[in-house]
Each structure stands twice: as structure tokens, then as C-alpha cells.
């Protein structure tokens, strides 16, 4: 389920393409437009939309670094000039 109020124009989600003519049945990356928002407002459980999975490759592509210890892997980006810790981190 994707809540339309959690999306912004240009966000990337996955869209299911089914073409009965050539047999295409695949999920593709899709930049959210006004039509997608309208569909998801009408039906948040629309089976043709799903969130894009956030992978390690995507985090690296966007400039995140990683710090690992025996129990967790922490992804971080930027440095807070006041507190000198990370601006944003994911655990």
C-alpha cells in the first residue's frame, strides 16, 4: 500500500507493466506524476504500484557512507556543523 500523501511529484516508485500483446510482465521504475497521485488517492491498494526497495546500491549511488560494527550497519550522509555527527543516518 502506498499513501499518496507520502509521495511528491518526481519520487520514484515501481509500476507494474502487463502487455497482453507481447507478453511483457515486469516492474519498472516510475517517476510519480499527477496521474499516479490521482490513482493512489482513489485506491491506495492499487496492485500496479509498489514502493521502490531501498538497496545498498541506491544508498551508495546517492553518496551515503557505511559504518559497520558486529551488530549493526549504519548508513550516513553529511556532517552536522554544530554537533559534528551525521546529518542523516539509517540503521
CORBEL-V756309 format. One record per pair of residues at least 4 apart in sequence whose ideal C-beta (glycine too) atoms are under 6 Angstrom apart, sorted by the first residue. I is the first residue (numbers start at 1). J is the second residue. Records with the same first field share a line. If there is no record, write none. Layout:
I->J  J
//
This chain:
1->44  45
2->40  49  51
3->44
4->37  40  41
7->11  32
9->32
10->31
11->32
12->29  31  52
13->30  32  49  52
14->27  50  52
15->28  30
16->27  48
17->24  26  28
18->25
19->24
32->36
39->46
40->44
54->58
59->64  75
63->77
64->75  77
65->76
66->75
67->74
68->73
72->91
74->89  91
75->90
76->86  89
77->88
78->87
80->85  87
//
